[in-house]
Amino acid sequence: MLQNSRTFKMSVTLYRECLKVRLPNHLRDQMDRASSSISLNIAEGYGKSTYRDQRKFFHIAMGSLREVQSVLILAEAESTLAYTHADQLGGSLYRLIHAKPAP
């Protein structure tokens, strides 16, 4: 199921795009940790059996996404492909967080 998740695929794409962004050393480590955290938390969320538990990890992924976006803004890299992917992923995560649980 994880490999079929559009949101997870988007998070992997974002991670790979973030690796290409040139950053000062003090932001590079932060970017690497935050961008990988998005995928890892989405995966962990999909591994949970209840909607409430899943949503908790999707919220954490959203927080990491906002961190990535902040690093891109600080580095003046808002025009990069990574920033575009981050915006798209934000919409997908928002839908996961606000989806109605299955009955």
Secondary structure, 3 states (H helix, E strand, C coil): CHHHCHHHHHHHHHHHHHHHCCCCHHHHHHHHHHHHHHHHHHHHHHCCCCHHHHHHHHHHHHHHHHHHHHHHHHCCCCCCHHHHHHHHHHHHHHHHHHCCCCC
